[in-house]
């Protein structure tokens, strides 16, 4: 038995509604349910699990935009289906000659404006959260070099060390010999610069990505809310070993951080941070 045109339209609208609900559920729960803390995972299709308040807001904004885009797309698709089904030559042999409809013209002008305002408000709030560095509990200077990172702790004895890719550590291409260590639930201000070419300091789980430019000091911040290892990479094409510039941050409690600082002062006091770093280029 052939389904009537009106029933086809209602059936498609029902399927669209179900798709919107399913997409909302997946976007709301998918990242939290499957994300591996602090690093990418095989076949990952969502954002990494959040490890900071900034990333919490980024995940929310991403999910909000995704649902909004799906709703708009399905709404437009439903309108097209209705037009095709209801206003084809067979179903509507005598077309309407109406040329203007004030209500429709007002609606299709105001609704997009309201949608854009609804996107702009949380967007500007998120930008302000990312760019407005709060009072820091700890400052770390990260210097991008070809092709490794150097970290300085001016608040804790002014020691500095290099962090290079470690071939024998997991995860592959993300493990390093010397990790950046920070305390949990503390505001960390990161001052970023480049020693040679433009690099980019990026930590997906913290919602951090900022350029490291020679001769310029950029600032960003994060507040890790979970202990553990968090990984990132240089995100600016900086030369032949660009793919081998990982960033590894170990988040620990206050007691472990204080203990690490004391040992780091002794370990890096001589300035001989890494033989590979010395061979790759001068430490500045």
Secondary structure, 3 states (H helix, E strand, C coil): CCCCHHHHHHHHHHHHHHHHHHHHHHHHHHHHHHCCCCCCCCCCCCCCCCCEHHHHHHHHHHHHHHHHHHHHHHHHHHHHHHHHHHCCCCCCCCCCCCCCCHHHHHHHHHHHHHHHHHHHHHHHHHHHHHHCCCCCCEEEEEEEECCEEEEEEHHHCCEEEEECECCCCCCCCCCECCCEEEECCCEEEEEEEECCCCEEEEEHHHCEEEEECECCCEEEEEEECCCEEEEEEECCCCCCCHHHCEEEEEEECHHHHHHHHHHHHHHCCCCCCCHHHHHHCCCC
